[in-house]
Each structure stands twice: as C-alpha cells, then as structure tokens.
Amino acid sequence: MKIVGVSFDSASKNAAFKASDNFAFPLWSDLGRELALYYDAASTKSQSAADRVTVVLDDKGMQVLTYSSFMTNSGLTHHPNDVLADCKALLGL
C-alpha cells in the first residue's frame, strides 16, 4: 500500500510543511488542480483549497473507494479510521 498526499501548494511549501509537521508520506503539488478535478476534490480550477478527499486505488490504478470529510460517519476527525476499517475489510484483514 502506498499513501500520497496532494495539495495546491508549491513543492517548496509542501517540503516545508512535511518537515515542520513530520509528515511521513510523499506530498505532491497539484498546482493546476488536475488531480483535484479528476478525483472531485475541487469543482473548478480557481478553487483556492482542495476539499478533503481520500481515494483508494487498486494495484491497476482503478478507483475502488472514495471518501470526503462529509461522507464519513464521524466527519474529518475519524476520517482515517473509517478509511482504514474499510481497507481492512476490502483486503479481508
């Protein structure tokens, strides 16, 4: 399993965030909002911040699970736990 974060910030801002917050995963810059638009984390190219979305892809790159903060049972606070529980169920763990 690979985890990647994506934001609208520049590579240098992402690097500073990653260092200051001990972010353990790669952090990609989506300056043109292409990934955000494709995965419904933005509705327009002019959106100033991405919506909080988690997308799970299979080993062929096909989208199998999608979550946004308002779709989870308990909101953004428990978002990672909801995603982890569903991934475990999907993998039969």
One Martini backbone bead per residue (centre of mass of N, CA, C, O) as a GRO file, in nm:
protein
   93
    1MET     BB    1   0.099   0.035   0.020
    2LYS     BB    2   0.021   0.376  -0.078
    3ILE     BB    3   0.089   0.708   0.040
    4VAL     BB    4  -0.055   1.026  -0.073
    5GLY     BB    5  -0.020   1.366  -0.088
    6VAL     BB    6  -0.232   1.654  -0.186
    7SER     BB    7  -0.176   1.990  -0.313
    8PHE     BB    8  -0.175   2.345  -0.405
    9ASP     BB    9   0.102   2.366  -0.332
   10SER     BB   10   0.413   2.401  -0.346
   11ALA     BB   11   0.695   2.225  -0.316
   12SER     BB   12   0.821   2.407  -0.094
   13LYS     BB   13   0.575   2.410   0.097
   14ASN     BB   14   0.554   2.104   0.129
   15ALA     BB   15   0.837   2.065   0.249
   16ALA     BB   16   0.791   2.241   0.499
   17PHE     BB   17   0.551   2.085   0.611
   18LYS     BB   18   0.683   1.807   0.629
   19ALA     BB   19   0.905   1.898   0.830
   20SER     BB   20   0.730   2.043   1.060
   21ASP     BB   21   0.507   1.779   1.075
   22ASN     BB   22   0.616   1.494   1.010
   23PHE     BB   23   0.549   1.395   0.730
   24ALA     BB   24   0.551   1.051   0.604
   25PHE     BB   25   0.463   1.139   0.313
   26PRO     BB   26   0.416   1.206   0.016
   27LEU     BB   27   0.402   1.541  -0.147
   28TRP     BB   28   0.198   1.680  -0.380
   29SER     BB   29   0.159   1.900  -0.653
   30ASP     BB   30  -0.159   2.078  -0.767
   31LEU     BB   31  -0.160   2.357  -0.937
   32GLY     BB   32  -0.385   2.274  -1.176
   33ARG     BB   33  -0.608   2.067  -1.048
   34GLU     BB   34  -0.629   1.784  -1.187
   35LEU     BB   35  -0.668   1.582  -0.954
   36ALA     BB   36  -0.899   1.727  -0.811
   37LEU     BB   37  -1.099   1.712  -1.047
   38TYR     BB   38  -1.093   1.404  -1.093
   39TYR     BB   39  -1.147   1.345  -0.755
   40ASP     BB   40  -1.341   1.570  -0.628
   41ALA     BB   41  -1.160   1.818  -0.473
   42ALA     BB   42  -1.278   1.993  -0.711
   43SER     BB   43  -1.481   2.220  -0.924
   44THR     BB   44  -1.237   2.420  -0.987
   45LYS     BB   45  -0.943   2.589  -1.086
   46SER     BB   46  -1.010   2.838  -0.866
   47GLN     BB   47  -0.979   2.686  -0.624
   48SER     BB   48  -0.804   2.745  -0.322
   49ALA     BB   49  -0.903   2.465  -0.192
   50ALA     BB   50  -0.912   2.152  -0.103
   51ASP     BB   51  -1.084   1.894  -0.053
   52ARG     BB   52  -1.137   1.632   0.163
   53VAL     BB   53  -0.982   1.346   0.013
   54THR     BB   54  -1.016   0.989  -0.032
   55VAL     BB   55  -0.828   0.758  -0.237
   56VAL     BB   56  -0.869   0.425  -0.358
   57LEU     BB   57  -0.643   0.214  -0.520
   58ASP     BB   58  -0.555  -0.021  -0.712
   59ASP     BB   59  -0.298  -0.194  -0.875
   60LYS     BB   60  -0.427  -0.051  -1.158
   61GLY     BB   61  -0.564   0.243  -1.072
   62MET     BB   62  -0.841   0.186  -0.960
   63GLN     BB   63  -1.125   0.305  -0.830
   64VAL     BB   64  -1.274   0.185  -0.506
   65LEU     BB   65  -1.249   0.436  -0.303
   66THR     BB   66  -1.441   0.714  -0.151
   67TYR     BB   67  -1.367   1.017   0.045
   68SER     BB   68  -1.519   1.255   0.245
   69SER     BB   69  -1.571   1.434   0.523
   70PHE     BB   70  -1.898   1.421   0.484
   71MET     BB   71  -1.911   1.088   0.437
   72THR     BB   72  -1.840   1.020   0.704
   73ASN     BB   73  -1.953   0.924   1.008
   74SER     BB   74  -1.744   1.153   1.183
   75GLY     BB   75  -1.577   1.297   1.001
   76LEU     BB   76  -1.255   1.416   1.000
   77THR     BB   77  -1.151   1.291   1.269
   78HIS     BB   78  -1.230   0.973   1.156
   79HIS     BB   79  -1.144   0.925   0.865
   80PRO     BB   80  -0.900   0.726   0.883
   81ASN     BB   81  -1.060   0.499   1.028
   82ASP     BB   82  -1.264   0.445   0.804
   83VAL     BB   83  -1.062   0.372   0.584
   84LEU     BB   84  -0.915   0.143   0.729
   85ALA     BB   85  -1.158  -0.042   0.776
   86ASP     BB   86  -1.230  -0.077   0.472
   87CYS     BB   87  -0.956  -0.189   0.379
   88LYS     BB   88  -0.957  -0.439   0.557
   89ALA     BB   89  -1.217  -0.557   0.437
   90LEU     BB   90  -1.120  -0.567   0.140
   91LEU     BB   91  -0.857  -0.755   0.232
   92GLY     BB   92  -0.939  -0.952   0.475
   93LEU     BB   93  -0.838  -0.841   0.789
   0.00000   0.00000   0.00000
